Amino acid sequence: MSVSRPPIVTVIGAAICTPEQSKTAEAVGRLLAESGAILVCGGRGGVMEAACHGATEAGGFTIGILPGIDPQKGNPYLTVVIPTGLGHARNSLVVQAGEAIIAIGGGYGTLSEIGMALKIGRRVIGLGTWRATNADGQSLGLIEVRTPEEAVDLALEVCSNGDYVG
């Protein structure tokens, strides 16, 4: 018996972000919720909180995979909080949870998540984030888009096509 479930999209980005990145993340979260997708993130502030805020305002479902053991350290817009006690190692769980990854801005933690996601075959869609090329300048598969709508449309397409390593 097969169970139908909504698409799962991971949103990654810095815990401290610019107002523009926050606005972008909130729009991404809202659009994901309106499409019926589940939003997964690292569960903290900045891009993660803004995306969850947008999603919950639109009636969406959010999951935060926290680095520590205190569930109270998650942002207030999480539907489900998963405290791991893994520190930065939890980044691996964050990217493995999503069928597609949307990266918004970000620092070194976001860069590590992008690298892990590409390594395991997840599609990474970037909004003003790091670029991924090899030493010869060839793209490593990070897809750059300009708008939250483009990011969400592409992520949902990836989810529906099974265009990821599962």
C-alpha positions as CSV (number, residue, x, y, z in Angstrom):
1,M,0.0,0.0,0.0
2,S,1.4,3.4,-1.0
3,V,0.9,6.4,1.1
4,S,0.7,9.8,-0.6
5,R,2.6,12.6,1.2
6,P,3.3,16.2,0.4
7,P,6.7,17.3,-1.1
8,I,9.4,18.1,1.4
9,V,11.6,21.1,0.7
10,T,14.6,22.2,2.8
11,V,15.3,25.9,3.2
12,I,18.9,26.8,4.2
13,G,20.5,30.1,5.0
14,A,22.3,32.1,7.7
15,A,21.0,32.5,11.2
16,I,21.7,36.2,10.9
17,C,20.5,37.6,7.6
18,T,19.8,40.9,5.9
19,P,16.2,42.4,5.8
20,E,16.1,41.5,2.0
21,Q,17.1,37.9,2.7
22,S,14.5,37.7,5.4
23,K,11.8,39.0,3.0
24,T,12.9,36.5,0.4
25,A,12.8,33.6,2.9
26,E,9.4,34.6,4.1
27,A,8.1,34.6,0.6
28,V,9.6,31.2,-0.1
29,G,8.0,29.8,3.1
30,R,4.6,31.2,2.2
31,L,4.8,29.9,-1.4
32,L,5.8,26.4,-0.1
33,A,2.9,26.3,2.3
34,E,0.5,27.5,-0.3
35,S,1.6,24.6,-2.5
36,G,1.1,22.1,0.3
37,A,4.8,21.4,0.8
38,I,6.5,20.6,4.1
39,L,9.3,23.0,5.0
40,V,12.4,21.6,6.7
41,C,15.2,23.8,8.1
42,G,17.8,24.1,10.8
43,G,15.2,25.5,13.1
44,R,17.0,28.6,14.3
45,G,16.7,32.3,13.4
46,G,17.5,34.4,10.4
47,V,16.6,32.8,7.1
48,M,15.2,29.7,8.8
49,E,12.9,31.7,11.1
50,A,11.7,34.0,8.3
51,A,10.9,31.0,6.0
52,C,9.0,29.3,8.9
53,H,7.1,32.5,9.6
54,G,6.0,32.8,6.0
55,A,4.9,29.1,6.0
56,T,3.0,29.2,9.2
57,E,1.2,32.4,8.3
58,A,0.0,30.6,5.2
59,G,-1.1,27.5,7.2
60,G,1.9,25.4,6.4
61,F,3.8,22.7,8.2
62,T,7.4,23.3,9.4
63,I,10.1,21.1,10.8
64,G,13.2,22.4,12.6
65,I,16.3,20.1,13.0
66,L,18.2,21.8,15.9
67,P,21.9,21.5,16.6
68,G,21.4,21.4,20.4
69,I,19.3,19.4,22.8
70,D,17.0,22.1,24.0
71,P,13.7,22.2,22.0
72,Q,13.1,25.7,23.3
73,K,16.0,27.0,21.2
74,G,13.9,26.6,18.0
75,N,12.2,29.5,16.4
76,P,8.6,30.2,17.4
77,Y,7.2,29.2,13.9
78,L,8.1,25.5,14.0
79,T,5.4,22.9,13.9
80,V,7.8,20.1,14.8
81,V,11.1,20.6,16.7
82,I,13.8,17.9,16.5
83,P,16.6,18.5,18.9
84,T,19.7,16.5,17.9
85,G,22.6,17.4,20.1
86,L,24.8,17.1,17.0
87,G,26.0,20.6,16.6
88,H,27.1,21.4,13.0
89,A,26.8,17.7,12.1
90,R,23.0,18.2,12.1
91,N,23.5,20.0,8.8
92,S,23.7,16.6,7.1
93,L,20.2,15.7,8.5
94,V,18.8,19.0,7.3
95,V,19.8,18.5,3.7
96,Q,19.0,14.8,3.6
97,A,15.4,15.5,4.8
98,G,14.5,17.6,1.8
99,E,13.8,16.3,-1.7
100,A,15.0,19.7,-3.0
101,I,17.1,22.4,-1.2
102,I,16.5,26.2,-1.5
103,A,19.5,28.2,-0.3
104,I,19.0,31.9,0.5
105,G,22.2,33.9,1.3
106,G,24.2,32.3,4.0
107,G,27.5,31.8,5.6
108,Y,29.9,28.9,6.0
109,G,27.1,26.7,7.5
110,T,25.1,27.2,4.4
111,L,28.1,26.5,2.3
112,S,28.7,23.2,4.1
113,E,25.0,22.3,3.6
114,I,25.2,23.1,-0.1
115,G,28.3,20.9,-0.5
116,M,26.6,18.0,1.4
117,A,23.4,18.4,-0.7
118,L,25.3,18.3,-4.0
119,K,27.4,15.4,-2.8
120,I,24.3,13.2,-2.1
121,G,22.6,14.3,-5.3
122,R,20.0,16.7,-4.0
123,R,19.1,19.6,-6.3
124,V,20.1,22.9,-4.8
125,I,18.3,26.1,-5.9
126,G,20.1,29.3,-5.0
127,L,18.7,32.8,-4.3
128,G,21.7,35.1,-3.8
129,T,23.8,32.4,-2.2
130,W,27.2,30.8,-2.8
131,R,28.2,29.6,-6.3
132,A,29.5,26.1,-6.8
133,T,32.1,25.4,-9.4
134,N,35.1,23.1,-9.7
135,A,38.7,24.2,-10.2
136,D,38.0,24.5,-13.9
137,G,35.1,26.8,-13.4
138,Q,32.5,24.2,-14.4
139,S,29.2,24.4,-12.5
140,L,28.7,21.7,-9.9
141,G,24.9,21.8,-10.2
142,L,23.7,24.7,-8.0
143,I,20.8,26.3,-9.9
144,E,20.7,30.0,-9.6
145,V,17.3,31.7,-9.7
146,R,16.2,35.3,-9.1
147,T,12.8,35.1,-7.4
148,P,11.1,33.2,-4.6
149,E,8.5,32.0,-7.2
150,E,11.2,30.6,-9.5
151,A,12.8,28.8,-6.5
152,V,9.6,27.2,-5.3
153,D,8.4,26.2,-8.7
154,L,11.7,24.5,-9.5
155,A,11.9,22.8,-6.1
156,L,8.3,21.5,-6.5
157,E,9.2,20.3,-10.0
158,V,12.2,18.4,-8.6
159,C,10.0,16.8,-5.9
160,S,7.3,15.7,-8.4
161,N,9.8,14.3,-10.9
162,G,11.8,12.4,-8.2
163,D,14.8,14.3,-9.6
164,Y,17.0,13.6,-6.6
165,V,18.8,10.7,-4.9
166,G,16.5,9.2,-2.4
